[in-house]
Amino acid sequence: MDTTTIGSGSAGAEAVDLRAVDVLVIGAGLSGIAAGYHLQTRCPGIDYAILEARDAIGGTWDLFRYPGIRSDSDMYTLGFGFRPWIGDKVFADGPSIRDYVRDTAAEFGIDRRILFGHRVVSADWDSATARWRVLVEAGPERRPRRFTCRVLYACSGYYDYAAGHMPDWPGMADFRGRIIHPQDWPADLDHRGKRVVVIGSGATAVTLVPALAESAAHVTMLQRSPTYIVARPSRDAAAGWLRRHLPERLAFRAARWKNVLLSIYFYNLARRKPALVKSKILAGVRHQLGPDQDRHFTPAYDPWDQRLCLVPDGDLFRAIRAGTASVVTDGIERFTETGLRLTSGEELAADIVVAATGLRMKLLAHITLSVDGRPVRVGETTSYKGMMLSGVPNFALALGYTNASWTLKCELTAQHLCRLIRRMDARGADWFMPRPPAPGLATRPAIDLASGYVRRAAADLPRQGDRKPWRLNQNYLLDMAALRYGSVVDDNLAFGQRRDAGGAG
């Protein structure tokens, strides 16, 4: 890795370091660590660095510290394919996942490639040199540093780490208790013996409610509309049998494939026969709570129009049966000094209100992206193979599944990027780029969910087409065929040379 000291370009400004690498990875979460592993194993000799804005490995799993935080995907598929998850829980708690990611980075030496406290501000592709020029703020003093790289790989997820989505309800200033967002959970919050209202019905809310109910006076989940909630065992009996009878790595692979295939089957069944799947889900709720709770668990939409919520061993239902938690379906008229007044006129008393109202999507983590000084408007690009943007050279982003584990797609993306880099080098090219799609391609949002956080960010997300390679499959088998085994080159992908090396090739 070359290091040079250069001027920042403005009079009197402090010097900044210029570091040149082959591949610059943004983010040290699950997808960033997967990127590091595949780059160093599939592209030996490649010089890469990982820039992490925070001071720790783990991404989402280090950021979120609210009570009960856990995975909502099974760990056999959320875990890395190259390092089996050996815990006995299907849905692991946040600290266990954080340790797993850190241990993986340490085992393979990936942690030595990470520069912590390095927040990427902007990245501009320079066609003359066929390199990205990346401006970074380093450390608490935000010291400017500059990097250049051949390939830029964004593994920063699609959530805004700065803050979650917090609605502005009337009367919030009147409330005498505490209002918090799970993304910024206070370390000093003591909810023991308190009346807690959790606003929301998504994955965060259904995780928080049973965890808080263990010691709170009472927890109310206040939802504007219901979500599909499914109880799943916290331990996988089939995976346990496999581990007892097969070598560890073989057992992991078998359990992983079992869960991959089951998730694909149930997702496709839900899309083909939504009424059947809806009836099965609601039957499961009635088995847990009886028919009196139907209105709180019967959404107006079909399964997988929004993400389903999974509750290990039915812990949410268990808390409701025990009387330590309850569900209210209503709108919020305003906050009062002692709680909330609902649209129906009902008053909910509260000492603590948790706004589990969703996250804010920010696909490139506030990074300004440009090509030869021209801003890239991500919402006007089309996603290529679910990992690149039309018209943007030597750039990839990790965008996981919405209907399965994030890591599954991110590992395929990293593998395909390595294949693409090798092909570029073999051709003597300096860049690759998805061409703009042909006129007439029908497009829709890349993330095809009706969830509020997706709708709020729709204008800033890339589009996807109605046919390959522009279509996002949301299917691991199809993506494996395309990204791991399919051709790297097609008519939609251009290769070329830098301008000072003789133009396009």
TIVODREN-728394 format. One line per field, with one value per residue (C-alpha): residue number from 1; residue in three letters; chain; x, y, z. Coordinates in pm, 1 decimal, always signed. Layout:
N
pos <- [NUM, ...];
code <- [ALA, ...];
unit <- [A, ...];
u <- [X, ...];
v <- [Y, ...];
w <- [Z, ...];
% end
This chain:
505
pos <- [1, 2, 3, 4, 5, 6, 7, 8, 9, 10, 11, 12, 13, 14, 15, 16, 17, 18, 19, 20, 21, 22, 23, 24, 25, 26, 27, 28, 29, 30, 31, 32, 33, 34, 35, 36, 37, 38, 39, 40, 41, 42, 43, 44, 45, 46, 47, 48, 49, 50, 51, 52, 53, 54, 55, 56, 57, 58, 59, 60, 61, 62, 63, 64, 65, 66, 67, 68, 69, 70, 71, 72, 73, 74, 75, 76, 77, 78, 79, 80, 81, 82, 83, 84, 85, 86, 87, 88, 89, 90, 91, 92, 93, 94, 95, 96, 97, 98, 99, 100, 101, 102, 103, 104, 105, 106, 107, 108, 109, 110, 111, 112, 113, 114, 115, 116, 117, 118, 119, 120, 121, 122, 123, 124, 125, 126, 127, 128, 129, 130, 131, 132, 133, 134, 135, 136, 137, 138, 139, 140, 141, 142, 143, 144, 145, 146, 147, 148, 149, 150, 151, 152, 153, 154, 155, 156, 157, 158, 159, 160, 161, 162, 163, 164, 165, 166, 167, 168, 169, 170, 171, 172, 173, 174, 175, 176, 177, 178, 179, 180, 181, 182, 183, 184, 185, 186, 187, 188, 189, 190, 191, 192, 193, 194, 195, 196, 197, 198, 199, 200, 201, 202, 203, 204, 205, 206, 207, 208, 209, 210, 211, 212, 213, 214, 215, 216, 217, 218, 219, 220, 221, 222, 223, 224, 225, 226, 227, 228, 229, 230, 231, 232, 233, 234, 235, 236, 237, 238, 239, 240, 241, 242, 243, 244, 245, 246, 247, 248, 249, 250, 251, 252, 253, 254, 255, 256, 257, 258, 259, 260, 261, 262, 263, 264, 265, 266, 267, 268, 269, 270, 271, 272, 273, 274, 275, 276, 277, 278, 279, 280, 281, 282, 283, 284, 285, 286, 287, 288, 289, 290, 291, 292, 293, 294, 295, 296, 297, 298, 299, 300, 301, 302, 303, 304, 305, 306, 307, 308, 309, 310, 311, 312, 313, 314, 315, 316, 317, 318, 319, 320, 321, 322, 323, 324, 325, 326, 327, 328, 329, 330, 331, 332, 333, 334, 335, 336, 337, 338, 339, 340, 341, 342, 343, 344, 345, 346, 347, 348, 349, 350, 351, 352, 353, 354, 355, 356, 357, 358, 359, 360, 361, 362, 363, 364, 365, 366, 367, 368, 369, 370, 371, 372, 373, 374, 375, 376, 377, 378, 379, 380, 381, 382, 383, 384, 385, 386, 387, 388, 389, 390, 391, 392, 393, 394, 395, 396, 397, 398, 399, 400, 401, 402, 403, 404, 405, 406, 407, 408, 409, 410, 411, 412, 413, 414, 415, 416, 417, 418, 419, 420, 421, 422, 423, 424, 425, 426, 427, 428, 429, 430, 431, 432, 433, 434, 435, 436, 437, 438, 439, 440, 441, 442, 443, 444, 445, 446, 447, 448, 449, 450, 451, 452, 453, 454, 455, 456, 457, 458, 459, 460, 461, 462, 463, 464, 465, 466, 467, 468, 469, 470, 471, 472, 473, 474, 475, 476, 477, 478, 479, 480, 481, 482, 483, 484, 485, 486, 487, 488, 489, 490, 491, 492, 493, 494, 495, 496, 497, 498, 499, 500, 501, 502, 503, 504, 505];
code <- [MET, ASP, THR, THR, THR, ILE, GLY, SER, GLY, SER, ALA, GLY, ALA, GLU, ALA, VAL, ASP, LEU, ARG, ALA, VAL, ASP, VAL, LEU, VAL, ILE, GLY, ALA, GLY, LEU, SER, GLY, ILE, ALA, ALA, GLY, TYR, HIS, LEU, GLN, THR, ARG, CYS, PRO, GLY, ILE, ASP, TYR, ALA, ILE, LEU, GLU, ALA, ARG, ASP, ALA, ILE, GLY, GLY, THR, TRP, ASP, LEU, PHE, ARG, TYR, PRO, GLY, ILE, ARG, SER, ASP, SER, ASP, MET, TYR, THR, LEU, GLY, PHE, GLY, PHE, ARG, PRO, TRP, ILE, GLY, ASP, LYS, VAL, PHE, ALA, ASP, GLY, PRO, SER, ILE, ARG, ASP, TYR, VAL, ARG, ASP, THR, ALA, ALA, GLU, PHE, GLY, ILE, ASP, ARG, ARG, ILE, LEU, PHE, GLY, HIS, ARG, VAL, VAL, SER, ALA, ASP, TRP, ASP, SER, ALA, THR, ALA, ARG, TRP, ARG, VAL, LEU, VAL, GLU, ALA, GLY, PRO, GLU, ARG, ARG, PRO, ARG, ARG, PHE, THR, CYS, ARG, VAL, LEU, TYR, ALA, CYS, SER, GLY, TYR, TYR, ASP, TYR, ALA, ALA, GLY, HIS, MET, PRO, ASP, TRP, PRO, GLY, MET, ALA, ASP, PHE, ARG, GLY, ARG, ILE, ILE, HIS, PRO, GLN, ASP, TRP, PRO, ALA, ASP, LEU, ASP, HIS, ARG, GLY, LYS, ARG, VAL, VAL, VAL, ILE, GLY, SER, GLY, ALA, THR, ALA, VAL, THR, LEU, VAL, PRO, ALA, LEU, ALA, GLU, SER, ALA, ALA, HIS, VAL, THR, MET, LEU, GLN, ARG, SER, PRO, THR, TYR, ILE, VAL, ALA, ARG, PRO, SER, ARG, ASP, ALA, ALA, ALA, GLY, TRP, LEU, ARG, ARG, HIS, LEU, PRO, GLU, ARG, LEU, ALA, PHE, ARG, ALA, ALA, ARG, TRP, LYS, ASN, VAL, LEU, LEU, SER, ILE, TYR, PHE, TYR, ASN, LEU, ALA, ARG, ARG, LYS, PRO, ALA, LEU, VAL, LYS, SER, LYS, ILE, LEU, ALA, GLY, VAL, ARG, HIS, GLN, LEU, GLY, PRO, ASP, GLN, ASP, ARG, HIS, PHE, THR, PRO, ALA, TYR, ASP, PRO, TRP, ASP, GLN, ARG, LEU, CYS, LEU, VAL, PRO, ASP, GLY, ASP, LEU, PHE, ARG, ALA, ILE, ARG, ALA, GLY, THR, ALA, SER, VAL, VAL, THR, ASP, GLY, ILE, GLU, ARG, PHE, THR, GLU, THR, GLY, LEU, ARG, LEU, THR, SER, GLY, GLU, GLU, LEU, ALA, ALA, ASP, ILE, VAL, VAL, ALA, ALA, THR, GLY, LEU, ARG, MET, LYS, LEU, LEU, ALA, HIS, ILE, THR, LEU, SER, VAL, ASP, GLY, ARG, PRO, VAL, ARG, VAL, GLY, GLU, THR, THR, SER, TYR, LYS, GLY, MET, MET, LEU, SER, GLY, VAL, PRO, ASN, PHE, ALA, LEU, ALA, LEU, GLY, TYR, THR, ASN, ALA, SER, TRP, THR, LEU, LYS, CYS, GLU, LEU, THR, ALA, GLN, HIS, LEU, CYS, ARG, LEU, ILE, ARG, ARG, MET, ASP, ALA, ARG, GLY, ALA, ASP, TRP, PHE, MET, PRO, ARG, PRO, PRO, ALA, PRO, GLY, LEU, ALA, THR, ARG, PRO, ALA, ILE, ASP, LEU, ALA, SER, GLY, TYR, VAL, ARG, ARG, ALA, ALA, ALA, ASP, LEU, PRO, ARG, GLN, GLY, ASP, ARG, LYS, PRO, TRP, ARG, LEU, ASN, GLN, ASN, TYR, LEU, LEU, ASP, MET, ALA, ALA, LEU, ARG, TYR, GLY, SER, VAL, VAL, ASP, ASP, ASN, LEU, ALA, PHE, GLY, GLN, ARG, ARG, ASP, ALA, GLY, GLY, ALA, GLY];
unit <- [A, A, A, A, A, A, A, A, A, A, A, A, A, A, A, A, A, A, A, A, A, A, A, A, A, A, A, A, A, A, A, A, A, A, A, A, A, A, A, A, A, A, A, A, A, A, A, A, A, A, A, A, A, A, A, A, A, A, A, A, A, A, A, A, A, A, A, A, A, A, A, A, A, A, A, A, A, A, A, A, A, A, A, A, A, A, A, A, A, A, A, A, A, A, A, A, A, A, A, A, A, A, A, A, A, A, A, A, A, A, A, A, A, A, A, A, A, A, A, A, A, A, A, A, A, A, A, A, A, A, A, A, A, A, A, A, A, A, A, A, A, A, A, A, A, A, A, A, A, A, A, A, A, A, A, A, A, A, A, A, A, A, A, A, A, A, A, A, A, A, A, A, A, A, A, A, A, A, A, A, A, A, A, A, A, A, A, A, A, A, A, A, A, A, A, A, A, A, A, A, A, A, A, A, A, A, A, A, A, A, A, A, A, A, A, A, A, A, A, A, A, A, A, A, A, A, A, A, A, A, A, A, A, A, A, A, A, A, A, A, A, A, A, A, A, A, A, A, A, A, A, A, A, A, A, A, A, A, A, A, A, A, A, A, A, A, A, A, A, A, A, A, A, A, A, A, A, A, A, A, A, A, A, A, A, A, A, A, A, A, A, A, A, A, A, A, A, A, A, A, A, A, A, A, A, A, A, A, A, A, A, A, A, A, A, A, A, A, A, A, A, A, A, A, A, A, A, A, A, A, A, A, A, A, A, A, A, A, A, A, A, A, A, A, A, A, A, A, A, A, A, A, A, A, A, A, A, A, A, A, A, A, A, A, A, A, A, A, A, A, A, A, A, A, A, A, A, A, A, A, A, A, A, A, A, A, A, A, A, A, A, A, A, A, A, A, A, A, A, A, A, A, A, A, A, A, A, A, A, A, A, A, A, A, A, A, A, A, A, A, A, A, A, A, A, A, A, A, A, A, A, A, A, A, A, A, A, A, A, A, A, A, A, A, A, A, A, A, A, A, A, A, A, A, A, A, A, A, A, A, A, A, A, A, A, A, A, A, A, A, A, A, A, A, A, A, A, A, A, A, A, A, A, A, A, A, A, A, A, A, A, A, A, A, A, A, A, A, A, A, A, A, A, A, A];
u <- [+0.0, +162.4, +151.7, +235.1, +180.1, +16.4, -149.6, -524.9, -554.9, -667.1, -442.7, -332.8, -503.9, -327.8, -160.6, -351.9, -228.4, -277.3, -309.1, -339.3, -495.6, -650.3, -986.2, -1136.0, -1417.9, -1652.9, -1785.9, -1670.2, -1999.9, -2102.4, -2069.5, -1739.8, -1575.7, -1707.3, -1557.2, -1218.9, -1217.8, -1308.5, -1073.1, -772.2, -859.1, -989.9, -766.8, -429.1, -196.6, -479.7, -413.0, -728.2, -833.0, -1158.2, -1273.1, -1502.2, -1661.2, -1709.7, -1446.6, -1552.1, -1621.6, -1977.6, -2181.7, -2546.6, -2463.7, -2228.8, -2448.4, -2771.3, -2763.8, -3130.5, -3258.4, -3316.9, -3156.4, -3119.8, -3114.9, -3440.1, -3275.1, -3141.8, -2772.3, -2695.4, -2760.8, -2677.1, -2338.0, -2054.3, -2034.3, -1657.2, -1677.3, -1964.3, -2182.5, -2144.2, -2384.6, -2691.1, -2941.0, -3111.8, -3166.5, -2862.2, -2846.3, -2669.3, -2354.4, -2300.9, -2326.6, -2092.1, -1835.1, -1874.9, -1803.2, -1502.8, -1360.9, -1399.5, -1210.0, -931.9, -904.7, -844.0, -635.8, -903.5, -896.4, -544.7, -687.1, -945.5, -897.2, -1135.4, -1279.5, -1258.2, -1581.7, -1603.4, -1730.8, -1708.1, -1579.5, -1513.0, -1420.4, -1139.9, -1150.7, -804.7, -638.7, -916.2, -914.4, -1152.5, -1045.2, -1193.4, -1211.3, -1228.2, -1263.4, -1045.4, -1071.4, -1274.7, -1100.9, -1223.0, -881.1, -909.0, -739.8, -739.8, -737.0, -728.6, -839.8, -912.2, -1236.3, -1474.2, -1698.4, -1971.6, -2054.7, -2224.0, -2573.6, -2877.9, -2957.8, -2861.3, -2634.1, -2671.4, -3031.3, -3347.1, -3686.7, -3859.4, -4202.6, -4292.0, -4603.6, -4799.5, -4727.8, -4396.4, -4247.2, -4526.3, -4441.4, -4272.3, -4118.3, -3844.4, -3886.1, -3613.2, -3537.5, -3391.1, -3106.6, -2984.1, -3059.7, -2936.0, -2698.7, -2847.0, -3212.1, -3374.0, -3711.9, -3765.1, -4110.3, -4195.4, -4489.2, -4346.4, -4517.2, -4337.1, -4466.3, -4436.9, -4495.9, -4186.5, -3889.0, -3747.0, -4076.9, -4151.3, -3797.5, -3816.1, -4157.1, -4084.1, -3736.7, -3868.0, -4167.2, -3936.2, -3889.4, -4117.4, -4448.5, -4619.9, -4531.5, -4780.8, -4704.9, -4891.7, -4930.5, -5102.0, -5159.1, -5072.7, -4775.7, -4754.5, -4583.9, -4467.3, -4337.2, -4030.0, -3831.4, -3513.3, -3324.2, -3319.2, -3388.2, -3280.0, -2954.3, -2891.3, -2937.7, -2700.1, -2433.7, -2455.8, -2418.7, -2198.4, -1864.6, -1908.7, -1851.1, -2068.8, -2344.4, -2330.2, -2358.4, -2651.1, -2833.7, -2756.8, -2896.6, -3203.3, -3284.3, -3206.4, -3443.6, -3718.3, -3705.6, -3726.3, -4015.9, -4221.7, -4153.9, -4263.4, -4565.6, -4663.1, -4640.1, -4834.0, -5095.2, -5113.0, -5455.4, -5332.2, -5018.5, -5215.9, -5458.5, -5171.2, -5000.5, -5322.1, -5396.2, -5060.3, -5147.0, -5483.4, -5308.2, -5091.6, -5349.8, -5697.8, -5933.8, -5974.0, -5649.3, -5724.0, -5760.6, -5414.9, -5241.2, -5433.8, -5266.8, -5453.2, -5177.9, -5056.0, -4760.9, -4425.1, -4568.2, -4373.9, -4125.1, -4259.4, -4154.7, -4023.1, -4048.2, -3827.8, -4030.1, -4326.5, -4174.5, -4398.3, -4709.6, -4590.9, -4556.7, -4908.5, -5050.4, -4871.7, -5029.8, -4694.8, -4747.4, -5041.7, -5112.7, -5318.1, -5406.8, -5484.2, -5349.7, -5175.5, -5361.2, -5096.1, -4859.3, -4975.1, -4783.1, -4840.2, -4856.8, -5042.7, -5393.5, -5506.7, -5733.8, -6009.1, -5989.2, -5822.1, -5535.0, -5219.9, -5018.2, -4641.6, -4319.2, -4108.8, -4204.0, -3990.7, -4034.0, -3962.2, -4084.7, -3829.6, -3497.5, -3395.7, -3256.3, -2935.1, -2789.4, -2440.1, -2410.2, -2413.9, -2133.4, -2136.7, -2067.0, -1958.5, -1804.7, -1558.4, -1708.6, -2069.1, -2287.5, -2433.2, -2804.4, -2855.2, -3232.5, -3179.9, -2955.0, -3056.2, -2916.6, -2708.8, -2704.1, -2817.7, -2465.5, -2363.7, -2512.4, -2557.5, -2309.9, -2080.2, -1736.9, -1548.8, -1811.1, -2011.7, -2238.7, -2351.8, -2729.8, -2864.3, -3196.1, -3518.4, -3671.8, -3368.9, -3041.0, -2841.5, -2513.0, -2621.5, -2642.5, -2344.9, -2112.6, -2229.3, -2170.0, -1816.3, -1740.0, -1867.4, -1673.0, -1355.8, -1434.8, -1494.6, -1164.4, -976.1, -1147.8, -1069.4, -702.3, -687.3, -820.7, -568.2, -856.2, -863.8, -1236.2, -1567.7, -1908.8, -2270.9, -2396.1, -2719.1, -3005.6, -3172.5, -3468.8, -3799.0, -3680.5, -3964.2, -3834.6, -3952.4, -3783.8, -3489.5, -3636.9, -3986.1, -4149.2, -4442.6, -4279.6, -4276.2, -3897.3, -3870.5, -4139.3, -3975.5, -3645.3, -3776.0, -3649.2, -3292.0, -3276.5, -3169.3, -3427.5, -3443.8, -3557.9, -3807.9, -3549.1, -3193.0, -2934.2, -3129.5, -3372.0, -3313.0, -3400.9, -3451.7, -3367.2, -3040.2, -3047.4, -3094.7, -2826.1, -2585.3, -2632.4, -2574.2, -2306.0, -2100.5, -2128.6, -2273.5, -2074.1, -1900.3, -1931.8, -2246.3, -2355.3, -2463.6, -2113.9, -1837.5, -1461.6, -1211.8, -880.1, -797.8, -793.9, -418.0, -363.8, -528.0, -901.7, -1167.6, -1097.7];
v <- [+0.0, +324.8, +620.2, +973.8, +1312.0, +1570.1, +1906.1, +1914.9, +2166.4, +2464.1, +2737.0, +2684.6, +2345.0, +2068.4, +1792.5, +1473.3, +1122.0, +969.7, +593.9, +391.5, +46.2, -185.0, -223.8, +1.1, -155.2, +73.1, -81.8, -354.5, -528.6, -871.6, -780.1, -593.8, -886.3, -1122.8, -891.1, -901.8, -1280.8, -1333.2, -1065.3, -1216.6, -1576.8, -1536.2, -1247.3, -1322.1, -1026.9, -775.1, -487.9, -386.0, -181.2, -158.1, +181.9, +175.4, +498.2, +367.3, +232.9, -131.3, -428.2, -549.8, -284.4, -310.4, -567.2, -328.9, -21.0, -155.9, -222.0, -233.5, -510.4, -845.7, -759.1, -1072.5, -1193.2, -1229.1, -1469.0, -1811.8, -1813.7, -2102.0, -1864.3, -1532.3, -1675.5, -1686.0, -1976.8, -1994.6, -2001.5, -2208.8, -2078.8, -2338.6, -2195.8, -2400.3, -2115.5, -2052.5, -1684.4, -1551.1, -1248.0, -932.9, -967.6, -1325.1, -1212.8, -921.6, -1159.1, -1397.8, -1122.7, -995.6, -1345.8, -1416.2, -1099.0, -1188.5, -1552.5, -1461.0, -1149.1, -924.1, -702.7, -592.5, -437.3, -222.3, +149.4, +250.3, +596.1, +659.5, +802.5, +832.2, +1174.0, +1158.3, +943.9, +1068.0, +841.9, +987.2, +849.1, +981.7, +759.4, +497.8, +537.2, +648.4, +950.7, +907.8, +1178.3, +1052.4, +1212.4, +1029.8, +1019.4, +1234.0, +1543.6, +1451.9, +1490.7, +1484.7, +1195.1, +1096.5, +750.0, +625.4, +281.7, +89.3, -57.1, +83.2, -161.7, -18.8, -259.6, +0.9, -149.6, +63.0, +209.4, +553.8, +505.0, +868.8, +837.8, +632.4, +748.8, +953.0, +1099.4, +1440.0, +1370.8, +1656.4, +1712.9, +1529.8, +1817.7, +1783.6, +1424.7, +1398.6, +1057.2, +953.8, +911.4, +704.7, +540.3, +185.5, +294.7, +526.8, +320.1, +496.1, +287.0, +435.5, +353.7, +157.0, +21.7, -202.2, -152.6, +109.5, +135.9, +113.4, +181.8, +53.7, +225.9, -0.3, -357.0, -447.8, -667.6, -425.2, -387.3, -759.6, -813.6, -535.9, -611.5, -955.5, -847.2, -538.8, -728.9, -947.5, -665.7, -375.3, -317.7, -359.2, -319.6, -212.7, -257.6, +26.8, -30.5, +167.6, -153.9, -522.8, -719.2, -1088.8, -1257.7, -1618.4, -1824.2, -2036.4, -2269.9, -2109.9, -2432.7, -2626.5, -2992.4, -3107.3, -2912.1, -3065.7, -3414.1, -3333.2, -3207.8, -3526.4, -3752.9, -3565.6, -3383.4, -3023.0, -2853.1, -3100.7, -3064.9, -2686.2, -2701.5, -2940.9, -2723.5, -2413.7, -2564.7, -2694.9, -2343.3, -2184.7, -2419.1, -2387.4, -2008.2, -2006.2, -2251.2, -2054.9, -1719.4, -1848.5, -2017.8, -1688.0, -1504.8, -1773.8, -1856.8, -1561.6, -1656.1, -2001.1, -1870.4, -1596.4, -1851.2, -2066.3, -1771.5, -1656.2, -2012.1, -2012.2, -1687.9, -1827.4, -2134.8, -1905.9, -1647.5, -1764.0, -1576.5, -1266.1, -1115.7, -1159.0, -790.9, -716.3, -975.2, -962.4, -724.0, -571.8, -676.6, -1015.7, -1202.2, -1069.4, -742.8, -641.2, -847.4, -1109.9, -1095.6, -1407.8, -1459.2, -1736.5, -1987.0, -1747.9, -1519.6, -1226.7, -1442.3, -1584.0, -1234.4, -1146.6, -1464.2, -1385.3, -1039.9, -857.6, -729.6, -630.4, -502.9, -196.2, -113.4, +255.4, +590.0, +852.6, +1182.2, +1338.0, +1289.4, +1406.0, +1469.3, +1112.5, +912.3, +911.6, +997.0, +773.2, +846.3, +643.6, +866.6, +600.2, +711.8, +502.0, +579.1, +554.1, +627.1, +538.4, +553.7, +362.9, +480.9, +158.0, +342.8, +218.9, +318.1, +567.6, +424.4, +575.6, +343.0, +494.3, +625.3, +996.2, +949.6, +1186.3, +975.4, +1128.8, +1032.2, +1283.2, +1545.7, +1476.5, +1368.1, +1018.8, +1032.2, +680.4, +699.8, +748.5, +443.1, +83.4, -201.4, -451.9, -808.6, -660.0, -535.3, -253.9, +73.1, +154.6, +411.6, +388.1, +230.4, -7.1, +17.7, -245.1, -245.6, -518.2, -529.0, -832.3, -1008.9, -877.8, -1225.9, -1420.4, -1370.1, -1063.3, -1253.1, -1501.9, -1239.5, -1039.4, -1337.4, -1407.5, -1041.3, -1049.7, -1369.6, -1224.1, -901.9, -1107.2, -1288.6, -953.3, -807.4, -1113.6, -1086.7, -715.8, -781.4, -1074.8, -851.7, -579.0, -343.7, -68.4, -49.8, -229.0, -62.9, -163.6, +23.2, +221.3, -21.4, -13.1, +222.9, +61.4, -143.8, -145.6, -60.2, -55.4, +13.1, -214.0, -298.5, -418.3, -389.9, -177.2, -100.5, +261.5, +289.2, +171.8, +409.1, +704.8, +636.6, +520.9, +825.9, +764.5, +393.4, +245.7, +95.3, -263.8, -397.6, -665.1, -904.5, -1018.2, -887.9, -586.2, -777.3, -848.4, -1212.7, -1228.1, -1594.6, -1749.8, -2034.4, -1801.3, -1566.2, -1852.1, -1967.1, -1614.2, -1478.6, -1782.7, -1994.7, -1772.3, -1576.6, -1264.3, -1091.8, -998.5, -730.7, -500.9, -479.5, -269.6, -294.0, -21.8, +147.1, +476.4, +777.9, +827.8, +465.4, +480.2, +504.6, +235.6, -123.4];
w <- [+0.0, -115.1, +121.5, +10.8, +171.5, -53.3, -13.0, +19.5, -260.7, -50.8, +82.0, +439.2, +470.5, +655.8, +461.0, +394.3, +323.9, -17.3, +1.7, -315.5, -312.0, -567.3, -390.7, -127.0, +77.9, +269.8, +591.8, +831.8, +896.4, +771.7, +403.4, +450.0, +629.1, +360.5, +98.1, +268.7, +286.0, -78.9, -208.2, -33.2, -121.7, -478.0, -590.2, -431.8, -461.4, -458.9, -220.5, -37.4, +262.8, +455.6, +577.3, +881.5, +1002.6, +1353.3, +1592.9, +1592.0, +1365.9, +1329.2, +1151.6, +1252.9, +1518.1, +1693.9, +1649.1, +1798.2, +2172.6, +2271.4, +2503.3, +2339.3, +2005.7, +1797.0, +1439.6, +1250.4, +1005.1, +1096.2, +1178.1, +942.5, +652.5, +821.4, +915.1, +663.8, +425.0, +480.3, +861.4, +1000.4, +1279.3, +1554.2, +1812.2, +1899.2, +1864.1, +1532.8, +1618.2, +1799.3, +2025.3, +1910.6, +2126.9, +2001.6, +1639.8, +1706.5, +1858.3, +1565.2, +1310.5, +1509.7, +1556.6, +1185.0, +1094.3, +1338.0, +1227.4, +864.8, +928.5, +780.6, +1090.3, +995.8, +677.7, +858.7, +919.0, +1196.1, +1240.0, +864.7, +725.3, +347.1, +240.7, -137.3, -421.5, -775.3, -1065.7, -1277.8, -1632.0, -1717.9, -1459.2, -1423.0, -1047.9, -778.2, -574.5, -230.7, +36.3, +394.9, +737.1, +989.4, +1366.1, +1606.0, +1474.3, +1121.6, +968.3, +586.7, +411.3, +46.6, -102.4, -458.8, -573.6, -887.6, -755.1, -495.9, -309.7, -85.0, +198.1, +415.6, +407.0, +338.9, +681.6, +803.6, +1104.6, +1208.6, +1331.0, +1296.9, +1174.7, +1444.3, +1363.8, +1505.5, +1709.3, +1866.1, +2233.9, +2254.7, +2452.1, +2710.8, +2800.8, +3140.8, +3075.6, +2832.0, +2457.3, +2292.6, +1961.4, +1966.0, +1739.9, +2014.7, +2325.1, +2643.5, +2852.2, +3170.7, +3093.1, +3376.1, +3274.9, +3577.6, +3725.0, +3462.7, +3225.3, +2874.0, +2541.2, +2232.0, +1917.9, +1615.8, +1506.2, +1305.5, +1387.8, +1644.8, +1829.0, +1850.3, +1981.9, +2240.5, +2388.7, +2540.0, +2653.2, +2833.0, +2972.3, +3181.7, +3434.2, +3337.6, +3515.2, +3178.8, +2811.6, +2547.8, +2179.0, +2009.9, +1638.9, +1367.2, +1170.4, +1226.3, +1096.5, +1013.6, +1308.2, +1302.5, +1596.5, +1525.6, +1753.6, +1883.3, +1819.2, +1493.6, +1570.7, +1223.6, +1248.1, +1589.8, +1447.4, +1160.9, +1402.2, +1606.8, +1305.8, +1058.9, +1067.2, +1175.6, +840.6, +651.1, +910.4, +877.6, +500.9, +516.3, +771.1, +565.0, +247.4, +427.7, +547.1, +211.0, +30.9, +292.1, +282.6, -98.0, -89.2, +165.9, +0.0, -341.5, -185.8, -22.3, -356.0, -546.2, -281.8, -43.5, +94.6, +196.0, +365.7, +538.6, +680.0, +808.2, +977.4, +1144.3, +1255.2, +1430.0, +1611.2, +1722.6, +1854.8, +2068.6, +2177.8, +2082.6, +1846.0, +2064.7, +1935.3, +1562.9, +1483.1, +1623.9, +1404.0, +1073.7, +827.4, +535.3, +293.6, +172.2, +325.8, +201.7, +69.6, +378.6, +578.0, +815.9, +1180.3, +1351.5, +1727.7, +1875.8, +2076.9, +2054.3, +2321.6, +2226.9, +2250.7, +2580.8, +2728.8, +2611.8, +2765.8, +3092.7, +3103.5, +3112.8, +2758.2, +2543.1, +2193.5, +2103.4, +1741.8, +1712.6, +1594.1, +1804.4, +1850.8, +2071.9, +2363.5, +2704.8, +3025.4, +3139.0, +2816.7, +2488.6, +2378.2, +2094.8, +1800.2, +1965.7, +2273.9, +2486.4, +2711.9, +2745.9, +3057.9, +3013.8, +3194.4, +2888.1, +2520.6, +2272.3, +1914.4, +1724.3, +1417.2, +1170.6, +1026.6, +764.3, +443.5, +312.1, +53.5, +31.5, +387.7, +294.5, +39.7, -256.7, -565.7, -896.2, -1230.1, -1373.5, -1147.3, -1252.2, -957.2, -971.5, -895.7, -766.5, -809.2, -1183.5, -1223.8, -1286.0, -1080.4, -1278.6, -1140.9, -809.7, -739.6, -978.1, -1105.8, -1473.5, -1596.8, -1292.4, -1360.0, -1127.1, -856.5, -671.0, -371.3, -135.5, -127.7, +55.6, +31.7, +183.2, +200.4, +325.7, +508.2, +411.9, +401.6, +136.3, -138.1, -12.2, -37.9, -393.2, -478.7, -337.4, -529.1, -855.8, -803.1, -767.3, -1092.3, -1259.3, -1137.5, -1263.2, -1601.5, -1627.0, -1555.5, -1796.8, -2076.7, -1997.8, -1926.6, -1665.5, -1606.6, -1635.3, -1638.1, -1690.6, -1994.1, -1955.2, -2029.7, -2368.5, -2403.9, -2323.4, -2028.2, -1776.0, -1430.0, -1070.7, -735.5, -655.7, -315.2, -394.0, -51.4, +64.5, +400.7, +512.9, +532.4, +170.5, +43.3, +218.2, +40.9, -297.1, -488.7, -368.5, -451.5, -785.7, -1017.4, -1134.3, -1468.4, -1563.5, -1706.0, -1640.7, -1583.3, -1456.9, -1238.7, -868.5, -823.0, -444.9, -496.9, -382.7, -635.4, -933.0, -804.1, -742.1, -1102.0, -1232.6, -1000.9, -902.9, -1218.2, -1491.8, -1746.4, -1622.1, -1960.7, -2151.1, -2397.8, -2114.3, -1962.7, -2115.5, -2056.7, -2144.1, -2079.1, -1914.1, -2142.0, -2127.4, -2230.0, -2568.3, -2500.2, -2476.4, -2559.2];
% end
